[in-house]
Amino acid sequence: MDKKASARDWFMKGCREDLLNPESDEAIDAYKKSIVLDPTFTAAYVNLGFIYLQREDYDWAFLCLQRATDLEPKNPEAYNNLGYVYEKMGRLGSARQMYEKAFAINSGNVEAIYNIGHISELEGDYHGALRQYKRALEADPHAISPRFLLAHLFDRHDMFDEAIQEYQGVLEKNPSHAKALFNLGNMHVQLGDYTKATEFFERVIASEPNNAEAWNNIGSIYEITGQDEEAIAAYQKSLALNPFQEEANVNLAHIQYKQYRANPDTKKREEIILRLHFILSINPQKTRAKNLLEELTKEGS
């Protein structure tokens, strides 16, 4: 078997390993063997680079994806990928340069257009971001990513009507878009429409049953509406999925404290204090946890 054929075999093995066990050492080893056999195998560099991205090993991701641009200097996707690495590294100017290279190669590349917009948004340039997101949608009215980014831009600037309209546009294209559903849920909480908010969070959970944040937010709605036992169950579900989630831990401690105040119990007090110390071990600056711990400490003194 010639080297290129063997490289393809190792590449396919890497793909299988990555599918069965994402970000695994076995996938990395297979892609590396593919590259050794064929140093011009661009797809192997790209897949390897994305594994390193997922592992937040940005230096290695950069080396792999930069090599892809060397091998395919006329491929806009290669520059979009490299720009994303720069973005994750916090090097926004370099990221913009890569996205602009992708756009220069193909002015109809929608990803490059909205990536430039996202850099503008990160830099605090609202109008620049707005212009690029709208330009991306003009290039492809059916594209989901720029519409979501536009909705999120409006959302961040408390332009509720515009944000809701764009999020709904995302859901028309993809009814299970978890981030759009989640953000719509949060917006309806802010608007005081708890029934509608719950519907959106439940749709998130239907799409992503292990979404701990959605369970926490449902718990918060139950608590706000006076359904404490349902709130506790939702917080506990959230923490079963992610025991280190600060908000769900604080929320559960808070509602347990309310119950403790209504019916003082030493064991319950100790349980709350233990939970608060756990929260503060994760984030010593968590104000709600510190304040609640101070109250419990005063009551015990």
N, C-alpha and C positions, 0 to 999 in steps of 0.2 A: 504494500500500500504506500502511495506517495505521501509526502509530508502534508500537503494541502488537504487531502482526503482524511488523513489521520487528525488534522487540526479540526476539521468539521465534526468528526466523531466526538472529540473531546469537548467541542463547543456544545453539541447536542446533549452530552452528558451533563455539562454545566447547567444548561437550561432545565433539564429534568430535576437535577438536585435543587436548583433555585425554586422550582415550582413546588416540590415536595417539602423542602426545608429552607424557606427564604433566608438569605444572607448567610448561608452555611459556609463553613471552611471547605467542605467538599466541593461546593460550587466554585468557590474562589480558586481552588487547586485545579479544577478542570479547565476553567477559563485561562488560567496561567499556562497550563500545558498546551492549550490551543494556540496561544500567542507565541510560545517558544517554537512550536512547529511551523507557524505561519505568522511572522511579525507584522504582516499587512492585513490581518484579519480584524477589520474595524469593529464589527459587531461584538467580538469578544472583549475588546477594550471598553466599548460602551456598556455592556452588561456588567463587566467587572467594576467600572466606574460607578454605576448605580448601586451596586452592593456596598461599596465603600461610602457612598452618600448616605445610604440607610443606616450604616454604622456610625455616621458622623465622623468618619475619617477623611476629612476634606483634602488633606495633602495628597493622599493616594488617589482619591477621586479626581482631583485636578490633573495629576499625571496621566491617568488613563484617558480622560476626556479631552485633554490637550492633544494627546497622541492621535485621537480620532479626527481632530481638526487638521492635523498634519497630513493624515492619510486622505482626507476628503475635504480639501480646502474650499470646494464649491458647494458644500452641503450645508444649508442654513440650519438644519437640525443640530449639527455638530456644534455650532456656535451658540445655539439656544441652550444646549446641555452644559457647555462650558460656562456660559453666563450664569446659569443656575448655581453652579459650584461657587463662583465668585460671590453670588448673592448670599449663599449660606455662610460664606466666610466673612460677610459684612463688608466686602469690597464693592460697594455699589457703583462706583465710577467704572471699574473694570467690567462689572456685569453689564452696565449700559453699553459699553463699547462692543462687547460680544453680541448683544442683542441687535445693536445697530449694524454690525457686520452681517448678521443673518438677514436683516431687512434689506441691506444693500444688495445682497445676492438675489433676494426674491422679495420685491416690495409687496407681494400679495401674501406673504407668510404671516398668517394671523397670530401665531404664537409669538413671533418676534414683536409684533405691534403691541399686543397687550402686555408682554414682558417689559417693554420700555415704559408703558404706562404704570406698571407695578413699581418700577424703580422710582418713577416720579412721585408716586404715592408715598413710598417709603421715605423719600427725601422731603415730604411735606408740601409737594407741589400739587395741590388739588386740581387746578385747572389743567395742568399738563397731563395728569392721570386721566381726567375726564375726557380730554381730547383724544388720547390714545385708545381708551376703551371704546369710545364711540366709533373711532376709525376702524377698529378691529371688527365691530359689529356691522359696519358698512361693508367691509370686505367679505364677511360671512355672517348674515343675520341669524343663522341657525347655530352658531358656535355658542357653547354653554359657558366656557371659562371666562371670556370677557364680560358676558352678561352677569355672571356671579360676581366678578370683581367690581363691576359698575354698581351692582346692588350693595355690595359691602362698603364701597366708597360712600354712597349715599347714607347708608346705615351709620357709619362712623361719624358722619356730620349731622346726625339727627334729622335727616330729611326722610321722615318715615313714609310718606305717601310714595315718593319716588322709589325708595328702597323696596317697599312691599311690591310695587308693580314689577320691578326687575326680578325680585326673587320668584314671584309668580311666573314670570317668563321663563326662568330656569326650570321650574317644576313642570311647565308645559312640555318642555323637551325631555326632562328626566324627572318623573314624579317621585323617585326614590332618592333624590339628591340630598344626602343627609345634612350637609352643611347649610344648604338653603332652608331646609325644614327646621333645623336647630336655631338658626338666626331668626327665622320668622316666629318661632316659639318665644325667643327672648324679647322680640319686639312687642309681641302681644302681651307679655307680662308687663312691660313698661307702659303699655296702653291700658292696662287694667282688665284686659279681656282674658280671664284665666281659663275659661272654657276652650276658647280658640287656641290658646297657648298649649294647653294639655293635649289637644288634638295633634298639634304639630310635633310635640315631643313623643307622643305615642307612635306617630308615623316614623320618627327617627328610630325608635326602638324596634319597630316592625322591620325596618331596613337593616339596622345594626343592633341586634339583641344585647350585645355586650358593651353598649355605649353607656359608660358609668355617669357621664355628665348629664345625659338626658334623664336618667333615673333620679339624680340629685335634684334636677330642676323640677321634676314632677313632685318630688318630696317637698320642695319649697312651696309649690302651689298648694299642696294639701295643707301645709302648715299655715300659710296665709289665710286659707279659707276655713281654718279651725278643725281640720280633720287630722288630729295629731297621730292617731294610731296608723292611719294610712301613710302619713308622712314618715313615721319611723320605719315602716316596712320598706318604703321607697329608698330611704337613706341607707338602710341595711343592704338592700339589693345593690345599690351603687357601690358600697364598700366591699361587698362580696366580689365585685368585678375589679375594683381597684382600691385596696385597703389604704393606700397612701394619698388618696384624694383629700386635699385639705378642706375644701368647702363642705363636702358631705360629712366629714368628721366633726367640723365645727357645728354644722346644722344639727347633727344628731346630739351632740353634747348640749346644745342650747335647748332643744326640746326636752331632753332628759332632765335638764335643770328645772324647767318649768314644772315637770311632773314631781321632781324632788321637793320643790317649794310648796307644792300643794299637799304632798304627803312625805315629809322628811323620813329618810331612811339611810342609815350609815353606809350600808353596802352600795346603794345607788350613788351616794356622794363619792365614795372611793372609786367607783367605776367611771364617773364623770371626770374626776381629777386625773385618773390614769389616762383617759382619752385626751385630755387637754395637754398633758405632758408629752404624749406621743405627737400631737399636732405641732407643738413647739419644738420638738426634736427635729421635725421636718423643716419648719419655718419659724425660727425664733422671733420673727417680726410680725407674726399673725396677731393683729390687734384684738380681734374678737375673742380669740382664745386666751390672750393675756388678761383681758378685762374680766372674762368669766372666771378665770382661775383666781384672780384677786378677790372677787366676790365670795367665792367658795372658801378661800383662805380666811377672810374676815369672819365669816359665819362660824368657822371651826375654831377661832381663837377665843 
